């Protein structure tokens, strides 16, 4: 049975604080990621800062024709949580390389899940 979707879930510890607090950096990362994993954006990325206390930070939602890319960046801790879900296969190493380049996390934990109902 063929897999229906691929979900890469990433937990990033102690990222570069300037990068995760800059909507322009987040937008550039998103646009580059979409191109590099050979996806097609569906509309513009939504990048909104909200939350309170230690949960405040930017949240990103980018629809792609094959599903979505979502992220939340925490100002207080410098941590970030990113999910890339697509029914089209992609190279997770490209995602990891771009995350390292843009956000400089001190640690990355990741899980790749192949989805099938």
Residue pairs with C-beta under 8 A, 6 or more apart in sequence:
1 116
2 116
3 114
3 115
3 116
4 87
4 115
4 116
4 117
5 67
5 85
5 86
5 87
5 114
5 115
5 116
6 85
6 86
6 87
6 88
6 89
6 90
6 112
6 113
6 114
6 115
7 83
7 84
7 85
7 112
7 113
7 114
7 115
8 83
8 84
8 85
8 92
8 95
8 110
8 111
8 112
8 113
9 81
9 82
9 83
9 110
9 111
9 113
10 80
10 81
10 82
10 83
10 84
10 95
10 96
10 99
10 108
10 109
10 110
11 79
11 80
11 81
11 108
11 109
11 110
12 79
12 80
12 81
12 82
12 99
12 103
12 105
12 107
12 108
13 78
13 79
13 105
13 106
13 107
13 108
13 109
14 77
14 78
14 79
14 105
14 106
14 107
15 73
15 78
15 79
15 80
15 103
15 104
15 105
15 106
16 78
16 103
16 104
17 75
17 78
18 25
19 25
19 102
19 103
19 104
20 26
20 57
20 58
20 73
20 74
20 75
20 78
20 80
20 103
21 57
21 58
21 73
21 75
23 47
23 49
23 58
25 102
26 45
26 47
26 58
26 60
26 71
26 73
27 45
27 47
28 102
29 98
29 99
29 102
29 103
30 45
30 47
30 60
30 62
30 69
31 41
31 45
32 98
32 102
33 69
33 84
33 94
33 95
33 98
34 40
34 41
34 62
34 64
34 69
36 94
36 98
37 84
37 86
37 90
37 91
37 94
37 95
38 88
38 90
39 64
39 65
39 66
39 86
39 88
39 90
40 64
40 65
40 66
41 62
41 63
41 64
41 65
42 63
42 64
42 65
43 63
45 60
45 61
45 62
46 59
46 60
46 61
46 62
47 58
47 59
47 60
48 58
48 59
49 56
49 57
49 58
49 59
50 56
50 59
51 57
51 59
53 76
54 74
54 76
54 77
55 74
55 76
56 74
56 75
56 76
57 72
57 73
57 74
57 75
57 76
58 71
58 72
58 73
59 70
59 71
59 72
59 73
60 69
60 70
60 71
60 72
60 73
61 68
61 69
61 70
62 68
62 69
62 70
64 86
66 86
66 87
66 88
67 85
67 86
67 87
68 83
68 85
69 82
69 83
69 84
69 85
70 82
70 83
70 85
71 80
71 81
71 82
71 83
72 80
72 81
73 79
73 80
74 80
80 103
80 105
82 99
84 90
84 92
84 95
85 115
92 110
92 112
96 108
96 110
99 105
99 108
100 108
